[in-house]
């Protein structure tokens, strides 16, 4: 596979990856509900993304650094919203 094709596939993967988490975040913010979302799943996902990002930095891969930074940012936002909703639910009960 030519190098340019490998990079192109990587950037296309980033574009598709960007389509995954934002709709979840938007839905949580619009409905103000995160009851059906697993806190532990997002905790594990954020930890995995940190590891992927550190590895991407280690191997100096711009495509993977970009992908992991964007994914981590979006999923961390979801995780923070989950934390806030948990605190609000615990405060009202």
FIMAR-719477 format. One record per residue: x, z negated, y negated of N, C-alpha, C, O, CB in turn; residue in one letter. Coordinates in steps of 0.001 Angstrom, whole numbers, plus 500000, padded with zeros to 6 digits. Glycine has a CB too. Layout:
<nuvos>
<nuvo n_x="X" n_z="Z" n_y="Y" ca_x="X" ca_z="Z" ca_y="Y" c_x="X" c_z="Z" c_y="Y" o_x="X" o_z="Z" o_y="Y" cb_x="X" cb_z="Z" cb_y="Y" res="a"/>
...
</nuvos>
This chain:
<nuvos>
<nuvo n_x="500857" n_z="500000" n_y="501181" ca_x="500000" ca_z="500000" ca_y="500000" c_x="500895" c_z="500000" c_y="498766" o_x="501822" o_z="499194" o_y="498676" cb_x="499029" cb_z="498768" cb_y="499996" res="x"/>
<nuvo n_x="500633" n_z="500881" n_y="497830" ca_x="501421" ca_z="500883" ca_y="496589" c_x="501200" c_z="499589" c_y="495797" o_x="500127" o_z="498988" o_y="495857" cb_x="501050" cb_z="502106" cb_y="495718" res="x"/>
<nuvo n_x="502220" n_z="499175" n_y="495065" ca_x="502120" ca_z="497945" ca_y="494273" c_x="500936" c_z="497972" c_y="493317" o_x="500221" o_z="496977" o_y="493195" cb_x="503401" cb_z="497725" cb_y="493489" res="x"/>
<nuvo n_x="500718" n_z="499094" n_y="492637" ca_x="499634" ca_z="499181" ca_y="491664" c_x="498284" c_z="498952" c_y="492318" o_x="497384" o_z="498367" o_y="491716" cb_x="499652" cb_z="500532" cb_y="490970" res="x"/>
<nuvo n_x="498145" n_z="499422" n_y="493568" ca_x="496879" ca_z="499245" ca_y="494274" c_x="496673" c_z="497780" c_y="494648" o_x="495560" o_z="497259" o_y="494573" cb_x="496835" cb_z="500128" cb_y="495533" res="x"/>
<nuvo n_x="497752" n_z="497128" n_y="495049" ca_x="497676" ca_z="495699" ca_y="495358" c_x="497248" c_z="494884" c_y="494152" o_x="496405" o_z="493994" o_y="494264" cb_x="499016" cb_z="495198" cb_y="495865" res="x"/>
<nuvo n_x="497832" n_z="495188" n_y="492992" ca_x="497443" ca_z="494491" ca_y="491768" c_x="495997" c_z="494792" c_y="491385" o_x="495258" o_z="493899" o_y="490969" cb_x="498373" cb_z="494877" cb_y="490624" res="x"/>
<nuvo n_x="495597" n_z="496064" n_y="491528" ca_x="494230" ca_z="496449" ca_y="491198" c_x="493225" c_z="495689" c_y="492067" o_x="492217" o_z="495193" o_y="491564" cb_x="494046" cb_z="497963" cb_y="491372" res="x"/>
<nuvo n_x="493494" n_z="495601" n_y="493342" ca_x="492616" ca_z="494863" ca_y="494251" c_x="492559" c_z="493385" c_y="493843" o_x="491492" o_z="492773" o_y="493875" cb_x="493107" cb_z="495004" cb_y="495720" res="x"/>
<nuvo n_x="493690" n_z="492824" n_y="493466" ca_x="493730" ca_z="491430" ca_y="493013" c_x="492882" c_z="491206" c_y="491773" o_x="492133" o_z="490232" o_y="491703" cb_x="495159" cb_z="491011" cb_y="492731" res="x"/>
<nuvo n_x="492989" n_z="492096" n_y="490795" ca_x="492209" ca_z="491955" ca_y="489560" c_x="490719" c_z="492168" c_y="489821" o_x="489879" o_z="491517" o_y="489200" cb_x="492703" cb_z="492951" cb_y="488499" res="x"/>
<nuvo n_x="490392" n_z="493079" n_y="490740" ca_x="488979" ca_z="493268" ca_y="491113" c_x="488454" c_z="491998" c_y="491776" o_x="487316" o_z="491593" o_y="491535" cb_x="488809" cb_z="494494" cb_y="492070" res="x"/>
<nuvo n_x="489278" n_z="491374" n_y="492606" ca_x="488904" ca_z="490099" ca_y="493229" c_x="488629" c_z="489022" c_y="492197" o_x="487689" o_z="488240" o_y="492344" cb_x="489997" cb_z="489633" cb_y="494171" res="x"/>
<nuvo n_x="489442" n_z="488978" n_y="491157" ca_x="489220" ca_z="488017" ca_y="490076" c_x="487866" c_z="488272" c_y="489424" o_x="487110" o_z="487337" o_y="489161" cb_x="490351" cb_z="488103" cb_y="489022" res="x"/>
<nuvo n_x="487566" n_z="489537" n_y="489169" ca_x="486292" ca_z="489881" ca_y="488527" c_x="485116" c_z="489404" c_y="489374" o_x="484162" o_z="488837" o_y="488842" cb_x="486195" cb_z="491404" cb_y="488295" res="x"/>
<nuvo n_x="485175" n_z="489626" n_y="490684" ca_x="484102" ca_z="489154" ca_y="491555" c_x="484065" c_z="487630" c_y="491606" o_x="482991" o_z="487030" o_y="491635" cb_x="484272" cb_z="489722" cb_y="492965" res="x"/>
<nuvo n_x="485234" n_z="487014" n_y="491615" ca_x="485309" ca_z="485559" ca_y="491636" c_x="484694" c_z="484932" c_y="490399" o_x="484132" o_z="483839" o_y="490456" cb_x="486741" cb_z="485118" cb_y="491767" res="x"/>
<nuvo n_x="484805" n_z="485633" n_y="489281" ca_x="484220" ca_z="485134" ca_y="488039" c_x="482703" c_z="485128" c_y="488081" o_x="482062" o_z="484438" o_y="487288" cb_x="484692" cb_z="485966" cb_y="486872" res="x"/>
<nuvo n_x="482132" n_z="485876" n_y="488981" ca_x="480678" ca_z="485963" ca_y="489071" c_x="480070" c_z="484839" c_y="489909" o_x="478846" o_z="484718" o_y="489965" cb_x="480281" cb_z="487297" cb_y="489650" res="x"/>
<nuvo n_x="480885" n_z="484025" n_y="490554" ca_x="480377" ca_z="483029" ca_y="491491" c_x="479952" c_z="481724" c_y="490810" o_x="478790" o_z="481334" o_y="490914" cb_x="481425" cb_z="482736" cb_y="492533" res="x"/>
<nuvo n_x="480854" n_z="481055" n_y="490129" ca_x="480573" ca_z="479721" ca_y="489608" c_x="479740" c_z="479686" c_y="488318" o_x="478901" o_z="478795" o_y="488181" cb_x="481856" cb_z="479025" cb_y="489367" res="x"/>
<nuvo n_x="479932" n_z="480611" n_y="487368" ca_x="479161" ca_z="480501" ca_y="486118" c_x="477643" c_z="480437" c_y="486307" o_x="476999" o_z="479652" o_y="485611" cb_x="479485" cb_z="481663" cb_y="485237" res="x"/>
<nuvo n_x="477037" n_z="481214" n_y="487204" ca_x="475585" ca_z="481074" ca_y="487371" c_x="475175" c_z="479669" c_y="487817" o_x="474126" o_z="479169" o_y="487409" cb_x="475083" cb_z="482091" cb_y="488380" res="x"/>
<nuvo n_x="475997" n_z="479033" n_y="488652" ca_x="475702" ca_z="477667" ca_y="489091" c_x="475749" c_z="476716" c_y="487906" o_x="474863" o_z="475877" o_y="487743" cb_x="476695" cb_z="477213" cb_y="490181" res="x"/>
<nuvo n_x="476777" n_z="476846" n_y="487083" ca_x="476918" ca_z="476000" ca_y="485903" c_x="475747" c_z="476215" c_y="484939" o_x="475189" o_z="475249" o_y="484418" cb_x="478255" cb_z="476288" cb_y="485194" res="x"/>
<nuvo n_x="475381" n_z="477457" n_y="484705" ca_x="474264" ca_z="477765" ca_y="483807" c_x="472968" c_z="477161" c_y="484341" o_x="472185" o_z="476599" o_y="483576" cb_x="474109" cb_z="479291" cb_y="483635" res="x"/>
<nuvo n_x="472740" n_z="477273" n_y="485645" ca_x="471518" ca_z="476719" ca_y="486242" c_x="471468" c_z="475201" c_y="486081" o_x="470422" o_z="474641" o_y="485754" cb_x="471430" cb_z="477094" cb_y="487733" res="x"/>
<nuvo n_x="472590" n_z="474545" n_y="486310" ca_x="472643" ca_z="473083" ca_y="486163" c_x="472325" c_z="472690" c_y="484718" o_x="471557" o_z="471760" o_y="484477" cb_x="474043" cb_z="472535" cb_y="486578" res="x"/>
<nuvo n_x="472917" n_z="473400" n_y="483767" ca_x="472719" ca_z="473068" ca_y="482361" c_x="471283" c_z="473360" c_y="481908" o_x="470710" o_z="472597" o_y="481131" cb_x="473710" cb_z="473844" cb_y="481494" res="x"/>
<nuvo n_x="470709" n_z="474453" n_y="482389" ca_x="469329" ca_z="474798" ca_y="482001" c_x="468313" c_z="473842" c_y="482601" o_x="467407" o_z="473376" o_y="481910" cb_x="468998" cb_z="476222" cb_y="482430" res="x"/>
<nuvo n_x="468462" n_z="473549" n_y="483892" ca_x="467478" ca_z="472701" ca_y="484565" c_x="467759" c_z="471219" c_y="484379" o_x="466896" o_z="470380" o_y="484639" cb_x="467440" cb_z="473024" cb_y="486037" res="x"/>
<nuvo n_x="468979" n_z="470895" n_y="483925" ca_x="469422" ca_z="469505" ca_y="483782" c_x="469269" c_z="468741" c_y="485083" o_x="468956" o_z="467550" o_y="485098" cb_x="468639" cb_z="468805" cb_y="482675" res="x"/>
<nuvo n_x="469499" n_z="469461" n_y="486181" ca_x="469406" ca_z="468858" ca_y="487507" c_x="470558" c_z="469334" c_y="488382" o_x="470875" o_z="470522" o_y="488439" cb_x="468054" cb_z="469196" cb_y="488167" res="x"/>
<nuvo n_x="471170" n_z="468377" n_y="489058" ca_x="472245" ca_z="468708" ca_y="489996" c_x="472050" c_z="467954" c_y="491311" o_x="473004" o_z="467714" o_y="492051" cb_x="473628" cb_z="468374" cb_y="489383" res="x"/>
<nuvo n_x="470813" n_z="467590" n_y="491585" ca_x="470514" ca_z="466780" ca_y="492764" c_x="470880" c_z="467451" c_y="494077" o_x="471282" o_z="466779" o_y="495027" cb_x="469066" cb_z="466437" cb_y="492780" res="x"/>
<nuvo n_x="470746" n_z="468774" n_y="494141" ca_x="470989" ca_z="469474" ca_y="495398" c_x="472423" c_z="469959" c_y="495556" o_x="472716" o_z="470736" o_y="496464" cb_x="470062" cb_z="470638" cb_y="495511" res="x"/>
<nuvo n_x="473310" n_z="469514" n_y="494692" ca_x="474696" ca_z="469967" ca_y="494743" c_x="475577" c_z="468831" c_y="495241" o_x="475476" o_z="467694" o_y="494778" cb_x="475173" cb_z="470463" cb_y="493351" res="x"/>
<nuvo n_x="476433" n_z="469157" n_y="496185" ca_x="477288" ca_z="468152" ca_y="496806" c_x="478461" c_z="467789" c_y="495895" o_x="479281" o_z="468640" o_y="495550" cb_x="477803" cb_z="468656" cb_y="498157" res="x"/>
<nuvo n_x="478525" n_z="466525" n_y="495516" ca_x="479624" ca_z="465986" ca_y="494711" c_x="480948" c_z="466129" c_y="495463" o_x="481948" o_z="466562" o_y="494890" cb_x="479363" cb_z="464500" cb_y="494353" res="x"/>
<nuvo n_x="480951" n_z="465764" n_y="496745" ca_x="482188" ca_z="465817" ca_y="497540" c_x="482683" c_z="467248" c_y="497731" o_x="483890" o_z="467487" o_y="497770" cb_x="481966" cb_z="465164" cb_y="498905" res="x"/>
<nuvo n_x="481767" n_z="468192" n_y="497849" ca_x="482170" ca_z="469587" ca_y="497993" c_x="482899" c_z="470056" c_y="496739" o_x="483938" o_z="470709" o_y="496834" cb_x="480946" cb_z="470482" cb_y="498271" res="x"/>
<nuvo n_x="482367" n_z="469730" n_y="495570" ca_x="483025" ca_z="470157" ca_y="494331" c_x="484317" c_z="469395" c_y="494092" o_x="485251" o_z="469948" o_y="493511" cb_x="482091" cb_z="469972" cb_y="493142" res="x"/>
<nuvo n_x="484398" n_z="468158" n_y="494515" ca_x="485659" ca_z="467418" ca_y="494430" c_x="486720" c_z="468101" c_y="495289" o_x="487838" o_z="468332" o_y="494828" cb_x="485465" cb_z="465944" cb_y="494876" res="x"/>
<nuvo n_x="486376" n_z="468425" n_y="496532" ca_x="487316" ca_z="469096" ca_y="497430" c_x="487690" c_z="470479" c_y="496899" o_x="488853" o_z="470879" o_y="496968" cb_x="486715" cb_z="469217" cb_y="498838" res="x"/>
<nuvo n_x="486720" n_z="471199" n_y="496376" ca_x="486982" ca_z="472527" ca_y="495826" c_x="487956" c_z="472451" c_y="494654" o_x="488889" o_z="473249" o_y="494574" cb_x="485673" cb_z="473190" cb_y="495382" res="x"/>
<nuvo n_x="487748" n_z="471505" n_y="493751" ca_x="488647" ca_z="471362" ca_y="492599" c_x="490058" c_z="470991" c_y="493041" o_x="491035" o_z="471501" o_y="492492" cb_x="488109" cb_z="470303" cb_y="491628" res="x"/>
<nuvo n_x="490169" n_z="470113" n_y="494023" ca_x="491501" ca_z="469754" ca_y="494542" c_x="492174" c_z="470959" c_y="495190" o_x="493372" o_z="471175" o_y="495008" cb_x="491393" cb_z="468599" cb_y="495564" res="x"/>
<nuvo n_x="491410" n_z="471742" n_y="495942" ca_x="491962" ca_z="472951" ca_y="496569" c_x="492423" c_z="473944" c_y="495498" o_x="493487" o_z="474550" o_y="495626" cb_x="490910" cb_z="473612" cb_y="497498" res="x"/>
<nuvo n_x="491623" n_z="474106" n_y="494451" ca_x="491989" ca_z="475042" ca_y="493391" c_x="493240" c_z="474601" c_y="492647" o_x="494034" o_z="475443" o_y="492228" cb_x="490844" cb_z="475199" cb_y="492415" res="x"/>
<nuvo n_x="493428" n_z="473298" n_y="492476" ca_x="494660" ca_z="472799" ca_y="491861" c_x="495857" c_z="473181" c_y="492732" o_x="496880" o_z="473644" o_y="492225" cb_x="494596" cb_z="471254" cb_y="491663" res="x"/>
<nuvo n_x="495723" n_z="472985" n_y="494035" ca_x="496809" ca_z="473353" ca_y="494959" c_x="497087" c_z="474851" c_y="494927" o_x="498245" o_z="475266" o_y="494896" cb_x="496463" cb_z="472922" cb_y="496390" res="x"/>
<nuvo n_x="496021" n_z="475675" n_y="494935" ca_x="496196" ca_z="477128" ca_y="494852" c_x="496885" c_z="477527" c_y="493555" o_x="497754" o_z="478399" o_y="493551" cb_x="494842" cb_z="477837" cb_y="494964" res="x"/>
<nuvo n_x="496495" n_z="476885" n_y="492445" ca_x="497102" ca_z="477199" ca_y="491155" c_x="498585" c_z="476829" c_y="491150" o_x="499417" o_z="477604" o_y="490678" cb_x="496365" cb_z="476464" cb_y="490023" res="x"/>
<nuvo n_x="498913" n_z="475658" n_y="491667" ca_x="500329" ca_z="475257" ca_y="491731" c_x="501138" c_z="476218" c_y="492593" o_x="502275" o_z="476551" o_y="492256" cb_x="500459" cb_z="473827" cb_y="492285" res="x"/>
<nuvo n_x="500565" n_z="476660" n_y="493690" ca_x="501253" ca_z="477623" ca_y="494551" c_x="501426" c_z="478964" c_y="493831" o_x="502487" o_z="479582" o_y="493917" cb_x="500474" cb_z="477820" cb_y="495870" res="x"/>
<nuvo n_x="500397" n_z="479408" n_y="493131" ca_x="500481" ca_z="480673" ca_y="492394" c_x="501574" c_z="480608" c_y="491328" o_x="502302" o_z="481579" o_y="491117" cb_x="499125" cb_z="481009" cb_y="491744" res="x"/>
<nuvo n_x="501685" n_z="479464" n_y="490659" ca_x="502754" ca_z="479278" ca_y="489672" c_x="504103" c_z="479319" c_y="490364" o_x="505046" o_z="479930" o_y="489860" cb_x="502581" cb_z="477944" cb_y="488908" res="x"/>
<nuvo n_x="504201" n_z="478675" n_y="491511" ca_x="505457" ca_z="478635" ca_y="492267" c_x="505918" c_z="480034" c_y="492679" o_x="507110" o_z="480337" o_y="492625" cb_x="505296" cb_z="477758" cb_y="493509" res="x"/>
<nuvo n_x="504970" n_z="480890" n_y="493093" ca_x="505357" ca_z="482237" ca_y="493539" c_x="505334" c_z="483252" c_y="492394" o_x="505585" o_z="484437" o_y="492616" cb_x="504427" cb_z="482705" cb_y="494659" res="x"/>
<nuvo n_x="505036" n_z="482800" n_y="491178" ca_x="505051" ca_z="483645" ca_y="489976" c_x="504108" c_z="484840" c_y="490094" o_x="504486" o_z="485965" o_y="489767" cb_x="506464" cb_z="484137" cb_y="489704" res="x"/>
<nuvo n_x="502889" n_z="484601" n_y="490556" ca_x="501908" ca_z="485671" ca_y="490703" c_x="500884" c_z="485595" c_y="489570" o_x="500019" o_z="484718" o_y="489556" cb_x="501204" cb_z="485585" cb_y="492081" res="x"/>
<nuvo n_x="500995" n_z="486520" n_y="488630" ca_x="500114" ca_z="486514" ca_y="487465" c_x="498659" c_z="486649" c_y="487890" o_x="497785" o_z="485977" o_y="487343" cb_x="500490" cb_z="487643" cb_y="486498" res="x"/>
<nuvo n_x="498399" n_z="487514" n_y="488860" ca_x="497024" ca_z="487713" ca_y="489324" c_x="496447" c_z="486406" c_y="489857" o_x="495338" o_z="486022" o_y="489485" cb_x="496970" cb_z="488804" cb_y="490414" res="x"/>
<nuvo n_x="497182" n_z="485724" n_y="490718" ca_x="496666" ca_z="484491" ca_y="491310" c_x="496665" c_z="483324" c_y="490327" o_x="495791" o_z="482460" o_y="490398" cb_x="497483" cb_z="484125" cb_y="492527" res="x"/>
<nuvo n_x="497622" n_z="483290" n_y="489422" ca_x="497612" ca_z="482252" ca_y="488385" c_x="496339" c_z="482398" c_y="487544" o_x="495644" o_z="481417" o_y="487278" cb_x="498891" cb_z="482347" cb_y="487480" res="x"/>
<nuvo n_x="496045" n_z="483630" n_y="487130" ca_x="494847" ca_z="483884" ca_y="486332" c_x="493589" c_z="483506" c_y="487103" o_x="492715" o_z="482809" o_y="486587" cb_x="494786" cb_z="485355" cb_y="485911" res="x"/>
<nuvo n_x="493509" n_z="483975" n_y="488341" ca_x="492319" ca_z="483707" ca_y="489164" c_x="492095" c_z="482209" c_y="489344" o_x="490983" o_z="481716" o_y="489157" cb_x="492453" cb_z="484382" cb_y="490537" res="x"/>
<nuvo n_x="493140" n_z="481496" n_y="489703" ca_x="492984" ca_z="480068" ca_y="489976" c_x="492720" c_z="479281" c_y="488708" o_x="491949" o_z="478322" o_y="488729" cb_x="494218" cb_z="479524" cb_y="490668" res="x"/>
<nuvo n_x="493342" n_z="479666" n_y="487607" ca_x="493095" ca_z="478963" ca_y="486338" c_x="491641" c_z="479126" c_y="485904" o_x="491003" o_z="478161" o_y="485482" cb_x="494040" cb_z="479488" cb_y="485233" res="x"/>
<nuvo n_x="491119" n_z="480345" n_y="486007" ca_x="489730" ca_z="480594" ca_y="485618" c_x="488779" c_z="479873" c_y="486572" o_x="487835" o_z="479217" o_y="486131" cb_x="489429" cb_z="482113" cb_y="485602" res="x"/>
<nuvo n_x="489024" n_z="479991" n_y="487872" ca_x="488161" ca_z="479318" ca_y="488852" c_x="488197" c_z="477806" c_y="488691" o_x="487164" o_z="477141" o_y="488763" cb_x="488577" cb_z="479693" cb_y="490270" res="x"/>
<nuvo n_x="489385" n_z="477270" n_y="488475" ca_x="489506" ca_z="475828" ca_y="488299" c_x="488755" c_z="475370" c_y="487049" o_x="488060" o_z="474355" o_y="487084" cb_x="490983" cb_z="475420" cb_y="488213" res="x"/>
<nuvo n_x="488888" n_z="476096" n_y="485966" ca_x="488210" ca_z="475735" ca_y="484722" c_x="486691" c_z="475708" c_y="484911" o_x="486022" o_z="474753" o_y="484516" cb_x="488587" cb_z="476721" cb_y="483604" res="x"/>
<nuvo n_x="486162" n_z="476763" n_y="485518" ca_x="484716" ca_z="476849" ca_y="485708" c_x="484208" c_z="475774" c_y="486660" o_x="483206" o_z="475115" o_y="486384" cb_x="484336" cb_z="478226" cb_y="486233" res="x"/>
<nuvo n_x="484898" n_z="475599" n_y="487776" ca_x="484447" ca_z="474620" ca_y="488764" c_x="484678" c_z="473191" c_y="488296" o_x="483932" o_z="472288" o_y="488676" cb_x="485155" cb_z="474846" cb_y="490086" res="x"/>
<nuvo n_x="485693" n_z="472975" n_y="487482" ca_x="485903" ca_z="471655" ca_y="486893" c_x="484773" c_z="471324" c_y="485918" o_x="484349" o_z="470173" o_y="485823" cb_x="487271" cb_z="471591" cb_y="486176" res="x"/>
<nuvo n_x="484292" n_z="472327" n_y="485199" ca_x="483150" ca_z="472107" ca_y="484304" c_x="481925" c_z="471681" c_y="485115" o_x="481202" o_z="470765" o_y="484722" cb_x="482837" cb_z="473390" cb_y="483485" res="x"/>
<nuvo n_x="481699" n_z="472346" n_y="486243" ca_x="480578" ca_z="471967" ca_y="487115" c_x="480776" c_z="470542" c_y="487611" o_x="479831" o_z="469752" o_y="487612" cb_x="480450" cb_z="472947" cb_y="488317" res="x"/>
<nuvo n_x="481977" n_z="470206" n_y="488029" ca_x="482277" ca_z="468862" ca_y="488539" c_x="482027" c_z="467805" c_y="487465" o_x="481478" o_z="466743" o_y="487759" cb_x="483737" cb_z="468783" cb_y="489028" res="x"/>
<nuvo n_x="482424" n_z="468089" n_y="486225" ca_x="482218" ca_z="467136" ca_y="485131" c_x="480725" c_z="466943" c_y="484869" o_x="480269" o_z="465823" o_y="484636" cb_x="482930" cb_z="467620" cb_y="483845" res="x"/>
<nuvo n_x="479973" n_z="468032" n_y="484908" ca_x="478519" ca_z="467921" ca_y="484727" c_x="477915" c_z="467098" c_y="485859" o_x="477027" o_z="466278" o_y="485625" cb_x="477861" cb_z="469326" cb_y="484669" res="x"/>
<nuvo n_x="478392" n_z="467313" n_y="487091" ca_x="477911" ca_z="466514" ca_y="488223" c_x="478190" c_z="465025" c_y="488006" o_x="477336" o_z="464182" o_y="488277" cb_x="478571" cb_z="466987" cb_y="489531" res="x"/>
<nuvo n_x="479380" n_z="464713" n_y="487518" ca_x="479730" ca_z="463314" ca_y="487227" c_x="478794" c_z="462718" c_y="486177" o_x="478315" o_z="461594" o_y="486327" cb_x="481189" cb_z="463215" cb_y="486745" res="x"/>
<nuvo n_x="478539" n_z="463478" n_y="485117" ca_x="477649" ca_z="462987" ca_y="484051" c_x="476241" c_z="462755" c_y="484578" o_x="475613" o_z="461746" o_y="484255" cb_x="477611" cb_z="463983" cb_y="482879" res="x"/>
<nuvo n_x="475742" n_z="463684" n_y="485386" ca_x="474395" ca_z="463533" ca_y="485944" c_x="474324" c_z="462322" c_y="486870" o_x="473325" o_z="461604" o_y="486885" cb_x="473981" cb_z="464807" cb_y="486704" res="x"/>
<nuvo n_x="475385" n_z="462099" n_y="487641" ca_x="475415" ca_z="460923" ca_y="488518" c_x="475362" c_z="459643" c_y="487710" o_x="474624" o_z="458715" o_y="488045" cb_x="476668" cb_z="460934" cb_y="489394" res="x"/>
<nuvo n_x="476156" n_z="459595" n_y="486632" ca_x="476172" ca_z="458396" ca_y="485773" c_x="474811" c_z="458158" c_y="485138" o_x="474337" o_z="457023" o_y="485088" cb_x="477240" cb_z="458530" cb_y="484676" res="x"/>
<nuvo n_x="474179" n_z="459228" n_y="484650" ca_x="472869" ca_z="459080" ca_y="484023" c_x="471835" c_z="458634" c_y="485046" o_x="470985" o_z="457797" o_y="484741" cb_x="472432" cb_z="460396" cb_y="483366" res="x"/>
<nuvo n_x="471895" n_z="459182" n_y="486253" ca_x="470941" ca_z="458785" ca_y="487305" c_x="471155" c_z="457341" c_y="487722" o_x="470188" o_z="456624" o_y="487980" cb_x="471071" cb_z="459704" cb_y="488529" res="x"/>
<nuvo n_x="472408" n_z="456902" n_y="487794" ca_x="472689" ca_z="455514" ca_y="488173" c_x="472289" c_z="454549" c_y="487060" o_x="471885" o_z="453419" o_y="487333" cb_x="474180" cb_z="455341" cb_y="488509" res="x"/>
<nuvo n_x="472399" n_z="454985" n_y="485822" ca_x="472030" ca_z="454120" ca_y="484692" c_x="470518" c_z="453931" c_y="484589" o_x="470053" o_z="452900" o_y="484102" cb_x="472567" cb_z="454705" cb_y="483383" res="x"/>
<nuvo n_x="469751" n_z="454916" n_y="485044" ca_x="468306" ca_z="454822" ca_y="484918" c_x="467650" c_z="454154" c_y="486127" o_x="466460" o_z="453841" o_y="486087" cb_x="467724" cb_z="456196" cb_y="484718" res="x"/>
<nuvo n_x="468399" n_z="453937" n_y="487185" ca_x="467812" ca_z="453294" ca_y="488377" c_x="468152" c_z="451841" c_y="488456" o_x="467737" o_z="451161" o_y="489395" cb_x="468274" cb_z="453977" cb_y="489635" res="x"/>
</nuvos>
